[in-house]
Amino acid sequence: MPSGLGLDSSAVRQAMVARLAAQGLSEPAALQALAAVERHRFVDSALVNQAYEDTSLPIGLGQTISKPSVVARMLELLLQGRSRPLGRVLEIGTGCGYQSALLARLAREVYSLERLRALHEQARDKLRPWRLHNVHLILGDGMLGYPKGAPYDAIISAAGGESVPQAWLDQLALGGRLVAPVALVPGRQTLVVIDRTEQGCVQTVLEAVHFVPLKSGLA
């Protein structure tokens, strides 16, 4: 990485976390993960100076790394109200691998699916130095989930479709939580939380968000 930018300093990440906390994000484990993982390691070298700004950045193939505030919000929702750490987590859309690295600090095991081969390989290269033995990167169709790792304590998606795929609901454990963007109204995505209870799945609709569209198949 370019030298002389000061991005290796933990103070840079702590400043980002302080801004997120000032916005109301309060889940300690999520904020600690964001303070520990170097976001600039996951963006293009031409964009490293923007790595700790609250902005999404392109990572190639029409995909983006989400804003830190959005990532923090979704992680906070996954952890909310839990009395124990996350067990198995399914991540839909590995992207550059940044959120996978965060999840590795919050869960016992992470299964991360990416449908775009070039991004899957890029994430593998970026995550290799971190030696995250609890993260499993899988080239696969995210809409199908990953039955081999199910059931999951949590499912988190970095892409939004018109509805939540049934496969995700089938793979969510009893007591588990799913957080994903969904276009409940055409052209307008909202953040949705689904909790699987003994009485069935309970959906909560939250704020408007903007993610890349959820697509099927490999590319």
Sequence and secondary structure as in RCSB ss.txt:
>XXXX:A:sequence
MPSGLGLDSSAVRQAMVARLAAQGLSEPAALQALAAVERHRFVDSALVNQAYEDTSLPIGLGQTISKPSVVARML
ELLLQGRSRPLGRVLEIGTGCGYQSALLARLAREVYSLERLRALHEQARDKLRPWRLHNVHLILGDGMLGYPKGA
PYDAIISAAGGESVPQAWLDQLALGGRLVAPVALVPGRQTLVVIDRTEQGCVQTVLEAVHFVPLKSGLA
>XXXX:A:secstr
  SSS TT HHHHHHHHHHHHHTT   HHHHHHHHHS GGGGS GGGGGGTTSS  EEEETTEEE  HHHHHHHH
HHHHTT SS EEEEEEE  TTSHHHHHHHTTEEEEEEEES HHHHHHHHHHHGGG  TTEEEEES GGG  GGG 
SEEEEEESEEBSS  HHHHHHEEEEEEEEEEEEEETTEEEEEEEEEETTEEEEEEEEEE  EE   S  
